[in-house]
Amino acid sequence: MQEAYALHEGAFGTAIVLEASANLVSHAHSETQLALWLGGARACAHVGAQTVPYSESVALGVNAFEAHDMVRLDDNGSSLFIVFMIKKEWLDELGQAKDRSFRFPSPRVPIGDALRRSCWRVLDLMISAGSGRDQVDKEVERLLEAAIAASRTGGEAPSVAAGIGVTLDHRLRAAIAHMRAHVSEKTTIDEIAAKVGLSRAHFFALFRDQLHTTPQVFWSGVRVEEAMRRVSEGGELTDVALDLGFSAPGNFSRFFKEHTGISPSIFKRATRAPSPVTVTGIPREGQSLSPSVDAPEDDEGERGHIRGI
């Protein structure tokens, strides 16, 4: 079972607290990601040749387009995370304002007292009825700054003049634009490579050298990105599945879970109507358990509970 406990969308991107009971396949996305383990089954992530073991003292920081996975180390139980998906535009603006780069020099992020306090402040704000979007955004900014500082392996961060993000080969940019424009169509990696005038070998080499991933992993990320957009906008799951080329809703649901950790139906409910119930199952004063208890079955027969932390 996967459960979405809380979700916040702000200027920075998206923050989601989720529980995962299955591994995530290697995937990549266009946002920078910071993931902190909150409890439950132990897990680790692989970023290139590096292994990052989630713990009370270690989080995961992944830059845009870096392929990574999540592997649960315990057979029983679920893993609870808070994950921040940070938009490139927001990071670029922040970098310009502060004249520094906002990229993780290492995927292994040590969690010190400052980072831990910032994480819990974000969680408190996400579930506080009186919290405004600006408050959460400001605290996420502090959290991200603390995380990048903690992951730095030595030396000063490069200035903004050194470049923020990735400068991509024009053929790679064209290939990515083609993927996004034709995300609903059935196509192959060889066909995409041919569209931008590259051989299969050269196409793979560009993805490896500039994005540290493979075209297949990136193509899956584009499809997930589009699926999340359509689901969050209220699209019917069957329509989204068929529009994105899946032969059946069950195949789409499995694909979505393998890349995000939760089913599309639970993600949809979390983005539209998060429940105010706490993790313990004890409601806050004046609130009812009914939103969680009455949650409908998802597309694979699971009961999805959406509970605010």
C-alpha positions in Angstrom: 0.0 0.0 0.0 1.1 3.5 -0.7 -0.4 6.5 1.1 -0.1 10.2 0.6 -0.2 11.9 3.9 0.1 15.6 2.9 0.9 17.5 -0.3 1.8 21.2 -0.7 2.2 23.1 -4.0 4.1 26.3 -3.8 6.2 28.6 -5.9 9.2 26.3 -5.3 7.4 23.2 -6.6 5.8 20.4 -4.7 6.3 18.9 -1.3 4.7 15.5 -0.5 4.8 13.2 2.5 4.3 9.7 1.3 4.6 6.1 2.5 6.1 3.6 0.1 5.8 -0.2 0.4 7.5 -1.0 -2.9 10.8 -0.2 -4.6 11.0 2.7 -7.1 12.7 1.9 -10.4 15.6 4.0 -11.7 14.1 7.2 -13.0 14.9 10.9 -13.7 12.9 14.1 -13.8 13.4 17.8 -14.6 13.2 19.0 -11.0 15.8 18.9 -8.3 14.7 16.6 -5.5 15.4 16.5 -1.8 14.1 13.4 0.0 14.2 12.8 3.7 13.4 9.5 5.4 11.0 10.0 8.3 10.7 6.4 9.6 9.5 2.9 8.9 11.4 0.3 6.8 15.0 1.2 6.0 15.8 2.1 2.4 18.6 3.3 0.2 19.0 5.1 -3.2 21.4 4.6 -6.0 22.6 7.7 -8.0 25.1 6.6 -10.6 27.8 4.5 -8.8 26.9 6.0 -5.4 24.7 4.4 -2.8 22.9 6.6 -0.3 21.5 4.9 2.7 18.5 6.8 4.1 18.6 7.3 7.9 18.0 9.8 10.6 21.3 11.4 9.7 21.4 11.0 5.9 19.0 12.4 3.2 19.1 12.2 -0.6 19.8 15.2 -2.9 19.3 14.7 -6.6 19.8 17.4 -9.3 17.6 17.7 -12.3 17.9 14.8 -14.8 20.0 12.6 -12.5 18.8 9.0 -12.6 18.1 7.5 -9.2 16.0 4.7 -7.6 14.7 3.7 -4.1 15.3 0.2 -2.7 13.7 -0.9 0.5 16.1 -2.8 2.7 13.4 -4.4 4.9 10.9 -6.9 3.6 8.2 -5.9 6.0 6.6 -2.5 6.6 6.6 0.7 4.6 9.0 3.6 4.4 7.9 7.1 5.2 9.5 10.1 3.3 9.0 13.8 2.8 10.0 14.7 -0.8 10.6 18.1 -2.2 10.4 18.5 -6.0 12.0 21.8 -6.8 11.3 23.7 -10.0 14.3 24.8 -12.1 12.8 28.3 -12.6 12.5 28.8 -8.9 16.1 27.6 -8.3 17.4 29.8 -11.0 15.7 32.9 -9.5 17.0 32.0 -6.1 20.5 31.5 -7.4 20.4 34.8 -9.2 19.2 36.6 -6.1 21.9 35.0 -3.9 24.7 34.9 -6.5 25.4 31.2 -6.0 24.6 27.8 -7.4 21.8 25.7 -6.0 23.0 22.3 -7.1 23.9 19.3 -4.9 27.6 18.6 -5.2 26.9 15.1 -3.7 23.7 13.1 -3.4 24.5 12.2 0.2 23.1 14.9 2.4 24.1 14.8 6.1 21.3 15.8 8.4 22.4 18.1 11.2 20.4 19.9 13.8 19.6 22.9 11.5 18.4 20.7 8.7 16.3 18.6 11.0 14.7 21.6 12.6 13.9 23.1 9.2 12.4 19.9 8.0 10.0 19.7 11.0 9.1 23.4 10.6 8.1 22.6 7.0 6.0 19.7 8.1 4.3 21.9 10.8 3.5 24.6 8.2 2.1 22.0 5.7 -0.5 20.8 8.1 -1.3 24.1 9.7 -4.6 25.5 8.6 -3.4 29.1 9.1 -0.1 28.7 7.1 0.2 30.7 3.9 1.9 29.6 0.8 4.7 32.2 1.2 5.5 30.9 4.7 6.0 27.4 3.4 8.1 28.6 0.4 10.4 30.6 2.7 11.0 27.7 5.0 11.6 25.4 2.0 14.2 27.9 0.8 15.9 27.7 4.2 15.7 23.9 4.1 17.2 23.7 0.6 20.0 26.0 1.5 20.9 24.0 4.6 20.7 20.7 2.6 23.0 21.9 -0.2 25.5 23.3 2.3 25.4 20.0 4.1 26.1 18.0 0.9 29.0 20.2 -0.1 32.2 18.1 -0.1 34.6 21.0 0.1 35.3 24.4 -1.4 33.0 27.2 -2.2 29.9 26.8 -4.4 30.5 28.1 -7.9 29.1 31.6 -8.5 26.0 32.2 -10.7 28.4 33.2 -13.5 29.7 29.6 -13.6 26.2 28.5 -14.6 23.2 27.1 -12.8 21.8 23.8 -14.1 22.9 22.0 -17.2 23.8 23.5 -20.6 22.6 20.9 -23.0 23.6 20.1 -26.6 21.1 21.6 -29.0 20.3 18.1 -30.3 19.6 16.9 -26.8 17.3 19.9 -26.2 15.5 19.1 -29.5 15.1 15.5 -28.5 13.6 16.4 -25.1 11.2 18.9 -26.8 10.2 16.2 -29.2 9.5 13.8 -26.3 7.3 16.3 -24.5 5.5 17.3 -27.7 4.8 13.6 -28.6 4.4 12.1 -25.1 1.0 10.6 -26.0 2.4 8.8 -29.0 4.0 5.3 -29.3 7.6 5.8 -30.4 11.0 4.3 -29.9 14.3 5.7 -28.8 15.8 5.0 -32.2 13.0 7.1 -33.9 13.6 10.0 -31.5 17.4 9.8 -32.2 16.7 9.9 -35.9 14.4 12.9 -35.6 17.4 15.0 -34.2 19.9 13.5 -36.7 21.8 11.3 -34.2 22.8 7.6 -34.3 21.6 5.4 -31.5 25.2 5.2 -30.1 25.7 9.0 -30.2 22.2 9.6 -28.7 23.0 7.3 -25.7 26.4 9.0 -25.3 24.9 12.5 -25.1 22.4 11.4 -22.4 25.2 9.6 -20.5 27.6 12.5 -20.7 25.3 15.4 -20.2 22.4 14.1 -18.1 24.0 11.0 -16.5 21.1 8.8 -17.5 19.8 6.9 -20.4 17.2 7.9 -23.0 14.8 5.2 -21.8 15.0 6.5 -18.2 14.5 10.0 -19.3 11.6 9.1 -21.6 9.9 7.4 -18.7 10.4 10.6 -16.7 8.7 12.7 -19.4 5.7 10.3 -19.3 5.5 10.4 -15.5 5.8 14.2 -15.6 2.9 14.4 -18.0 0.8 11.9 -16.1 1.3 13.8 -12.8 0.2 17.0 -14.6 -2.9 15.5 -16.0 -3.9 13.7 -12.9 -3.4 16.8 -10.7 -5.6 18.7 -13.1 -8.4 16.3 -12.5 -8.2 14.0 -15.5 -10.0 10.7 -15.4 -7.4 8.0 -14.7 -8.7 5.7 -17.5 -8.5 8.6 -20.0 -5.0 9.6 -18.9 -3.8 6.0 -19.1 -5.2 5.5 -22.7 -4.0 9.0 -23.8 -0.5 8.1 -22.7 -0.5 4.9 -24.7 -1.1 2.3 -21.9 -3.2 -0.7 -22.9 -5.0 -0.8 -19.6 -5.5 1.4 -16.5 -3.8 -1.3 -14.3 -0.6 -1.0 -16.4 -0.6 2.8 -16.0 -1.2 2.5 -12.3 1.8 0.1 -11.9 4.0 2.4 -14.0 3.0 5.4 -11.9 3.7 3.6 -8.6 7.1 2.4 -9.8 8.2 6.0 -10.5 6.5 8.0 -7.8 5.8 5.6 -4.9 2.0 6.1 -4.9 -0.9 5.1 -7.1 -2.3 7.7 -9.5 -5.7 7.7 -7.7 -4.1 8.5 -4.3 -2.0 11.2 -5.9 -5.1 12.6 -7.4 -7.0 12.7 -4.1 -4.0 14.2 -2.3 -3.7 17.1 -4.8 -7.5 17.8 -4.8 -8.7 17.1 -1.2 -6.1 16.2 1.4 -7.6 14.9 4.6 -6.9 16.7 7.9 -6.5 13.5 9.9 -3.2 13.0 11.7 -0.8 10.0 11.3 -1.9 8.6 14.6 -5.5 8.5 13.3 -6.5 10.9 16.0 -8.1 14.0 14.5 -7.2 17.5 15.5 -9.7 19.4 17.5 -12.9 20.1 15.6 -11.9 17.6 12.8 -13.4 14.3 11.8 -11.9 11.0 10.8 -14.5 10.5 8.1 -12.4 11.7 5.1 -9.9 9.0 5.7 -12.4 6.3 6.7 -14.6 6.9 3.8 -11.8 7.1 1.2 -12.8 5.2 -2.0 -11.0 2.2 -3.4 -8.3 3.0 -5.9 -7.9 1.6 -9.4 -6.2 -1.6 -8.2 -8.5 -2.3 -5.3 -6.3 -0.7 -2.6 -7.8 1.6 0.0 -6.0 4.9 -0.1 -5.9 7.0 3.1 -4.9 10.6 2.7 -4.0 11.9 6.1 -2.4 15.2 7.1 0.7 15.0 9.3 
